[in-house]
Amino acid sequence: MAEILREIGMIARALDSISNIEFKEVDLTRGQYLYLVRICENPGIIQEKLAEMIKVDRTTTARAIKKLETNGFIERLADAENKKIKKLYPTAKGSEVYPFIIRENNYSNQTALKGLTEKEAEQLEILLKRVRENVSEDWNFVKKGSKRNY
């Protein structure tokens, strides 16, 4: 049973490595594609919500956003009602790269699910969502400064 998280970790690292290599040609590095996809799918998202969605800390998110902005993939615009709130939007360049990222994601999904029936793939998705929800509870707990009891 303990090997499940190792397997998930190996899958995640392998896919991340593949993506980082393939996305170099469009000037995306080190997981920036994750942020860009979420911003394209949720235009106007705020940085804190983006960090929560991807399950990373705010500092890591701030660095990725700064790089994406510097490289012209996204822009930060002040909220119409509260100028202190900066919303994130894809630029034309970011929107142009988005379909390429989605094609890679779809290909990786097909490759990963090769040999599974549609029913097995659906079951796997349901189970992985449950695992993510369980882990998210701990992530939120620890993020707020609490310690888990082992």
HELIX and SHEET records of a PDB file:
HELIX    1   1 GLU A    3  GLU A   22  1                                  20    
HELIX    2   2 PHE A   23  VAL A   26  5                                   4    
HELIX    3   3 GLN A   32  GLU A   41  1                                  10    
HELIX    4   4 GLN A   47  ILE A   54  1                                   8    
HELIX    5   5 ARG A   58  THR A   70  1                                  13    
HELIX    6   6 ALA A   92  ALA A  112  1                                  21    
HELIX    7   7 GLU A  118  LYS A  143  1                                  26    
SHEET    1   A 3 ILE A  45  ILE A  46  0                                        
SHEET    2   A 3 LYS A  86  PRO A  90 -1                                        
SHEET    3   A 3 ILE A  74  ALA A  78 -1                                        
END                                                                             
